[in-house]
Amino acid sequence: MLSNVADFSEVDLIACEFCLLEVPLTDALTPETDDYVAHYCGLECYEQWKQQGRDK
């Protein structure tokens, strides 16, 4: 019996703003910018996204 297995079909997923990896919404970092909320799969992608903005 699989009663202890989580049902991942009901998990809300969101794409990372930088790498587009889909992660559960509850695990995503959500820094708010001036006019929208961006979601990241982790600090590494968030830092790369911030650095990309500085390089422009």
C-alpha positions as CSV (number, residue, x, y, z in Angstrom):
1,M,0.0,0.0,0.0
2,L,1.3,3.5,-0.9
3,S,-0.5,5.5,1.8
4,N,2.8,7.1,3.0
5,V,3.7,8.4,-0.4
6,A,3.1,12.1,-1.0
7,D,0.8,13.1,-3.8
8,F,3.0,15.5,-5.9
9,S,0.2,16.0,-8.4
10,E,-1.4,18.6,-6.1
11,V,1.8,20.6,-5.4
12,D,1.8,24.2,-6.9
13,L,4.9,24.6,-9.0
14,I,6.5,27.9,-10.2
15,A,9.3,28.5,-12.6
16,C,12.5,30.1,-11.3
17,E,12.9,33.6,-12.8
18,F,16.5,32.9,-13.7
19,C,16.9,29.2,-14.7
20,L,13.3,28.3,-15.3
21,L,13.5,25.2,-13.1
22,E,10.1,24.3,-11.7
23,V,10.1,24.2,-7.9
24,P,7.3,24.0,-5.3
25,L,5.9,27.4,-4.6
26,T,6.4,26.8,-0.9
27,D,10.2,26.3,-1.5
28,A,10.7,29.3,-3.8
29,L,12.5,32.5,-2.7
30,T,10.2,35.4,-3.5
31,P,12.0,38.7,-3.4
32,E,9.6,41.5,-4.3
33,T,10.8,44.0,-6.9
34,D,9.2,47.4,-7.6
35,D,6.3,46.2,-9.7
36,Y,6.2,42.4,-9.5
37,V,7.2,39.4,-7.4
38,A,10.0,37.2,-8.8
39,H,10.5,33.6,-7.8
40,Y,13.9,31.8,-7.6
41,C,14.8,28.1,-6.9
42,G,17.5,29.1,-4.6
43,L,20.0,31.8,-3.5
44,E,22.5,30.9,-6.3
45,C,20.0,31.8,-9.0
46,Y,18.9,34.9,-7.1
47,E,22.5,36.1,-6.8
48,Q,23.2,35.4,-10.5
49,W,20.0,37.3,-11.5
50,K,21.1,40.3,-9.3
51,Q,24.6,40.2,-10.8
52,Q,23.1,40.1,-14.3
53,G,21.3,43.3,-13.6
54,R,24.4,45.0,-12.4
55,D,26.3,44.0,-15.5
56,K,24.0,45.9,-17.8
